Amino acid sequence: NGGLRALARTDNLQEVEHLDVSRCGVTDEGFAALVDGPIIDSVTDLRCESEGDARVGPRGVSALTASERLGALETLDLTGALLDDGTFSALLTSRRLPRLRALRLEGPTELTLHALELLCDREPVPRLRDLAMPRCDLRKVRKEVWRGARFLDGVEHLAMRRSRIGMTSLRAMLAQAPLAALRTISLRDTVIGDDGLEALLRAPRLALMREVDVAGCGLGPDAADVLLASGRMDHLKRVVVTREELGERGLPRLLAGQRFPGQVELVTREG
Protein backbone atom coordinates (compact mmCIF):
# COMPACT_ATOMS: atom_id res chain seq x y z
CA ASN A 1 0.00 0.00 0.00
CA GLY A 2 2.84 2.40 0.76
CA GLY A 3 4.40 1.75 -2.62
CA LEU A 4 1.10 2.35 -4.35
CA ARG A 5 0.60 5.64 -2.49
CA ALA A 6 4.01 6.78 -3.72
CA LEU A 7 3.17 5.68 -7.25
CA ALA A 8 -0.14 7.51 -7.17
CA ARG A 9 1.52 10.81 -6.19
CA THR A 10 4.35 10.80 -8.71
CA ASP A 11 4.50 13.62 -11.25
CA ASN A 12 6.67 11.62 -13.65
CA LEU A 13 4.05 9.20 -14.96
CA GLN A 14 1.28 11.42 -16.21
CA GLU A 15 0.82 9.72 -19.58
CA VAL A 16 0.47 6.10 -18.39
CA GLU A 17 -2.37 4.33 -20.21
CA HIS A 18 -1.96 0.73 -19.01
CA LEU A 19 -1.43 0.11 -15.30
CA ASP A 20 -1.28 -3.37 -13.77
CA VAL A 21 -0.85 -3.65 -10.00
CA SER A 22 -2.14 -7.21 -9.72
CA ARG A 23 -0.91 -9.36 -6.83
CA CYS A 24 1.12 -6.48 -5.40
CA GLY A 25 -0.23 -6.76 -1.86
CA VAL A 26 -2.82 -4.03 -2.45
CA THR A 27 -5.78 -3.55 -0.12
CA ASP A 28 -8.40 -0.80 0.20
CA GLU A 29 -5.93 1.74 1.58
CA GLY A 30 -3.53 1.62 -1.35
CA PHE A 31 -6.21 1.23 -3.99
CA ALA A 32 -8.11 4.26 -2.70
CA ALA A 33 -4.92 6.33 -2.91
CA LEU A 34 -4.30 5.10 -6.44
CA VAL A 35 -7.70 6.06 -7.87
CA ASP A 36 -7.41 9.52 -6.30
CA GLY A 37 -3.89 10.27 -7.57
CA PRO A 38 -2.75 12.11 -10.71
CA ILE A 39 -1.28 8.96 -12.28
CA ILE A 40 -4.78 7.59 -12.89
CA ASP A 41 -5.92 10.54 -15.04
CA SER A 42 -4.62 9.07 -18.31
CA VAL A 43 -5.13 5.36 -17.54
CA THR A 44 -7.41 3.52 -19.98
CA ASP A 45 -6.63 -0.02 -18.74
CA LEU A 46 -6.44 -0.68 -14.97
CA ARG A 47 -5.82 -4.17 -13.60
CA CYS A 48 -5.71 -4.99 -9.91
CA GLU A 49 -6.22 -8.70 -9.42
CA SER A 50 -6.25 -9.73 -5.76
CA GLU A 51 -5.49 -12.98 -3.98
CA GLY A 52 -4.85 -14.35 -0.52
CA ASP A 53 -5.08 -11.93 2.39
CA ALA A 54 -4.34 -8.82 0.30
CA ARG A 55 -7.58 -7.98 -1.51
CA VAL A 56 -9.39 -4.86 -2.57
CA GLY A 57 -12.74 -4.66 -0.76
CA PRO A 58 -15.87 -2.50 -0.61
CA ARG A 59 -14.03 0.58 0.69
CA GLY A 60 -11.58 0.51 -2.21
CA VAL A 61 -14.34 0.02 -4.78
CA SER A 62 -16.36 2.83 -3.20
CA ALA A 63 -13.32 5.11 -3.54
CA LEU A 64 -13.19 4.21 -7.23
CA THR A 65 -16.85 5.04 -7.83
CA ALA A 66 -16.36 8.37 -6.02
CA SER A 67 -13.19 9.36 -7.91
CA GLU A 68 -13.40 12.14 -10.49
CA ARG A 69 -10.17 11.05 -12.22
CA LEU A 70 -11.38 7.97 -14.12
CA GLY A 71 -12.93 9.56 -17.17
CA ALA A 72 -10.44 7.86 -19.52
CA LEU A 73 -10.89 4.35 -18.10
CA GLU A 74 -12.03 1.75 -20.65
CA THR A 75 -10.99 -1.58 -19.06
CA LEU A 76 -11.15 -2.43 -15.35
CA ASP A 77 -10.09 -5.80 -13.91
CA LEU A 78 -10.81 -6.32 -10.20
CA THR A 79 -10.67 -10.12 -10.23
CA GLY A 80 -10.52 -11.42 -6.68
CA ALA A 81 -11.89 -8.26 -5.07
CA LEU A 82 -14.30 -8.63 -2.16
CA LEU A 83 -17.56 -6.95 -3.10
CA ASP A 84 -20.94 -6.58 -1.49
CA ASP A 85 -24.32 -6.02 -3.12
CA GLY A 86 -24.19 -2.25 -2.69
CA THR A 87 -20.71 -1.63 -4.09
CA PHE A 88 -21.41 -3.98 -7.01
CA SER A 89 -24.54 -2.08 -7.99
CA ALA A 90 -22.81 1.28 -7.48
CA LEU A 91 -19.98 0.23 -9.78
CA LEU A 92 -22.32 -0.85 -12.58
CA THR A 93 -24.22 2.42 -12.44
CA SER A 94 -21.35 4.85 -11.79
CA ARG A 95 -21.60 8.15 -13.67
CA ARG A 96 -17.84 8.60 -13.29
CA LEU A 97 -16.99 5.81 -15.76
CA PRO A 98 -18.36 7.20 -19.03
CA ARG A 99 -15.97 5.24 -21.30
CA LEU A 100 -15.85 1.90 -19.47
CA ARG A 101 -16.28 -0.98 -21.93
CA ALA A 102 -14.88 -4.01 -20.09
CA LEU A 103 -15.40 -4.87 -16.40
CA ARG A 104 -14.04 -8.04 -14.80
CA LEU A 105 -15.15 -8.75 -11.24
CA GLU A 106 -14.76 -12.51 -10.90
CA GLY A 107 -13.72 -13.59 -7.43
CA PRO A 108 -14.62 -15.24 -4.16
CA THR A 109 -17.59 -13.02 -3.31
CA GLU A 110 -21.05 -14.51 -3.74
CA LEU A 111 -23.56 -11.75 -4.36
CA THR A 112 -27.25 -12.19 -3.55
CA LEU A 113 -30.32 -11.37 -5.60
CA HIS A 114 -30.43 -8.09 -3.65
CA ALA A 115 -27.61 -6.84 -5.89
CA LEU A 116 -29.84 -7.22 -8.95
CA GLU A 117 -32.78 -5.69 -7.11
CA LEU A 118 -30.64 -2.62 -6.37
CA LEU A 119 -29.78 -2.42 -10.08
CA CYS A 120 -33.35 -2.86 -11.29
CA ASP A 121 -34.29 -0.09 -13.73
CA ARG A 122 -31.26 2.05 -12.82
CA GLU A 123 -29.28 3.78 -15.55
CA PRO A 124 -26.12 1.71 -16.18
CA VAL A 125 -22.60 2.55 -17.29
CA PRO A 126 -23.39 3.58 -20.88
CA ARG A 127 -20.72 1.78 -22.94
CA LEU A 128 -20.28 -1.52 -21.08
CA ARG A 129 -19.79 -4.35 -23.57
CA ASP A 130 -17.74 -6.96 -21.71
CA LEU A 131 -18.85 -8.02 -18.21
CA ALA A 132 -17.51 -10.77 -15.96
CA MET A 133 -19.63 -10.88 -12.81
CA PRO A 134 -18.70 -12.35 -9.43
CA ARG A 135 -20.34 -15.61 -8.47
CA CYS A 136 -23.99 -14.87 -7.75
CA ASP A 137 -26.92 -16.59 -6.08
CA LEU A 138 -29.56 -16.12 -8.78
CA ARG A 139 -31.98 -18.86 -7.74
CA LYS A 140 -34.91 -16.63 -6.84
CA VAL A 141 -34.58 -13.66 -9.18
CA ARG A 142 -38.04 -12.61 -10.37
CA LYS A 143 -38.79 -11.91 -14.01
CA GLU A 144 -39.48 -8.24 -13.17
CA VAL A 145 -35.92 -7.90 -11.87
CA TRP A 146 -34.45 -9.51 -14.97
CA ARG A 147 -36.56 -7.21 -17.12
CA GLY A 148 -35.12 -4.23 -15.28
CA ALA A 149 -31.49 -5.43 -15.57
CA ARG A 150 -30.54 -2.57 -17.85
CA PHE A 151 -26.84 -3.06 -17.12
CA LEU A 152 -27.02 -6.04 -19.52
CA ASP A 153 -28.35 -3.92 -22.37
CA GLY A 154 -25.57 -3.72 -24.97
CA VAL A 155 -23.33 -6.30 -23.25
CA GLU A 156 -21.76 -8.52 -25.92
CA HIS A 157 -19.59 -10.78 -23.74
CA LEU A 158 -21.01 -12.04 -20.44
CA ALA A 159 -19.40 -14.33 -17.85
CA MET A 160 -21.46 -15.63 -14.92
CA ARG A 161 -19.15 -18.37 -13.73
CA ARG A 162 -19.52 -20.39 -10.52
CA SER A 163 -22.96 -18.95 -9.85
CA ARG A 164 -26.12 -20.65 -8.63
CA ILE A 165 -29.26 -20.40 -10.69
CA GLY A 166 -32.48 -22.42 -10.80
CA MET A 167 -34.39 -23.32 -13.94
CA THR A 168 -37.19 -20.85 -13.19
CA SER A 169 -34.76 -17.97 -12.82
CA LEU A 170 -32.70 -19.08 -15.84
CA ARG A 171 -35.78 -19.18 -18.05
CA ALA A 172 -36.84 -15.77 -16.72
CA MET A 173 -33.40 -14.32 -17.50
CA LEU A 174 -33.41 -15.72 -21.04
CA ALA A 175 -36.94 -14.47 -21.68
CA GLN A 176 -36.85 -11.08 -19.93
CA ALA A 177 -33.28 -9.73 -19.60
CA PRO A 178 -32.01 -7.35 -22.33
CA LEU A 179 -29.61 -9.80 -23.98
CA ALA A 180 -30.11 -8.96 -27.65
CA ALA A 181 -26.48 -7.87 -28.14
CA LEU A 182 -24.96 -10.98 -26.53
CA ARG A 183 -22.35 -12.77 -28.62
CA THR A 184 -20.52 -14.88 -26.03
CA ILE A 185 -21.64 -16.31 -22.69
CA SER A 186 -19.72 -18.30 -20.10
CA LEU A 187 -21.62 -20.19 -17.41
CA ARG A 188 -18.64 -22.33 -16.48
CA ASP A 189 -19.20 -24.25 -13.22
CA THR A 190 -22.76 -22.93 -12.95
CA VAL A 191 -24.95 -26.02 -12.79
CA ILE A 192 -27.79 -25.79 -15.31
CA GLY A 193 -28.00 -29.38 -16.55
CA ASP A 194 -29.23 -30.51 -19.95
CA ASP A 195 -32.57 -28.72 -19.49
CA GLY A 196 -30.79 -25.44 -18.84
CA LEU A 197 -28.56 -25.96 -21.86
CA GLU A 198 -31.59 -26.53 -24.07
CA ALA A 199 -33.26 -23.37 -22.73
CA LEU A 200 -30.06 -21.42 -23.42
CA LEU A 201 -29.71 -22.67 -26.96
CA ARG A 202 -33.36 -22.11 -27.85
CA ALA A 203 -33.63 -18.58 -26.39
CA PRO A 204 -34.82 -16.24 -29.19
CA ARG A 205 -33.07 -13.29 -27.55
CA LEU A 206 -29.67 -14.91 -28.12
CA ALA A 207 -29.83 -14.87 -31.91
CA LEU A 208 -26.36 -13.28 -32.15
CA MET A 209 -24.65 -15.72 -29.76
CA ARG A 210 -21.55 -17.25 -31.32
CA GLU A 211 -19.63 -18.67 -28.34
CA VAL A 212 -20.87 -20.61 -25.32
CA ASP A 213 -18.88 -22.03 -22.41
CA VAL A 214 -20.86 -24.65 -20.46
CA ALA A 215 -17.95 -26.60 -18.98
CA GLY A 216 -18.75 -27.92 -15.52
CA CYS A 217 -22.43 -27.08 -15.88
CA GLY A 218 -23.73 -30.49 -14.81
CA LEU A 219 -24.35 -31.71 -18.36
CA GLY A 220 -24.87 -35.36 -19.25
CA PRO A 221 -24.27 -37.50 -22.34
CA ASP A 222 -27.55 -36.25 -23.83
CA ALA A 223 -26.11 -32.73 -23.96
CA ALA A 224 -24.53 -33.64 -27.29
CA ASP A 225 -27.96 -34.29 -28.75
CA VAL A 226 -29.27 -31.06 -27.23
CA LEU A 227 -26.49 -29.10 -28.92
CA LEU A 228 -26.84 -30.79 -32.29
CA ALA A 229 -30.64 -30.65 -32.35
CA SER A 230 -30.86 -26.98 -31.40
CA GLY A 231 -29.82 -25.65 -34.80
CA ARG A 232 -27.29 -23.41 -33.06
CA MET A 233 -24.33 -25.49 -34.21
CA ASP A 234 -24.76 -23.82 -37.60
CA HIS A 235 -23.98 -20.47 -35.95
CA LEU A 236 -21.79 -21.21 -32.94
CA LYS A 237 -18.10 -20.67 -33.57
CA ARG A 238 -16.91 -22.05 -30.23
CA VAL A 239 -18.46 -24.48 -27.74
CA VAL A 240 -16.59 -25.31 -24.52
CA VAL A 241 -17.68 -28.49 -22.71
CA THR A 242 -16.24 -30.81 -20.07
CA ARG A 243 -14.89 -34.06 -21.47
CA GLU A 244 -15.94 -36.12 -18.43
CA GLU A 245 -19.51 -34.83 -18.41
CA LEU A 246 -20.27 -35.84 -21.99
CA GLY A 247 -18.65 -39.20 -21.46
CA GLU A 248 -17.87 -41.97 -23.89
CA ARG A 249 -21.39 -41.91 -25.29
CA GLY A 250 -22.00 -38.22 -25.89
CA LEU A 251 -18.53 -37.02 -26.84
CA PRO A 252 -18.14 -38.87 -30.18
CA ARG A 253 -21.56 -37.68 -31.33
CA LEU A 254 -20.73 -34.07 -30.57
CA LEU A 255 -17.33 -34.18 -32.24
CA ALA A 256 -18.83 -35.86 -35.29
CA GLY A 257 -21.49 -33.17 -35.51
CA GLN A 258 -19.24 -30.13 -35.26
CA ARG A 259 -19.41 -27.89 -38.30
CA PHE A 260 -15.73 -27.06 -38.62
CA PRO A 261 -12.43 -28.04 -36.92
CA GLY A 262 -11.91 -26.41 -33.56
CA GLN A 263 -15.56 -25.54 -33.00
CA VAL A 264 -15.72 -27.78 -29.93
CA GLU A 265 -13.19 -27.17 -27.13
CA LEU A 266 -12.82 -29.85 -24.48
CA VAL A 267 -11.65 -29.16 -20.94
CA THR A 268 -11.20 -31.36 -17.89
CA ARG A 269 -13.04 -30.95 -14.61
CA GLU A 270 -9.97 -29.19 -13.25
CA GLY A 271 -10.28 -26.53 -15.98
ABEGO torsion letter per residue (X at the ends): XAAAAAAAABAABAABABBBABGAGBBAAAAAAAAABAAAAABABBBBBBBEABBBBAAAAAAAAABAAAAABABBBABGBBBBAAAAAAAAABAABAABABBBABEABBBBAAAAAAABGBBBBAABABBBBBBBBAAABBAAAAAABAAABGBABBBBBGBBBBAAAAAAAAAABBAAABABBBABGBBAEAAAAAAAAABAAAAABABBBABGAGBBAAAAAAAAAAGAAAABABBBBBAAAAEAAAAAAAAAABABBGABBBBBAAX
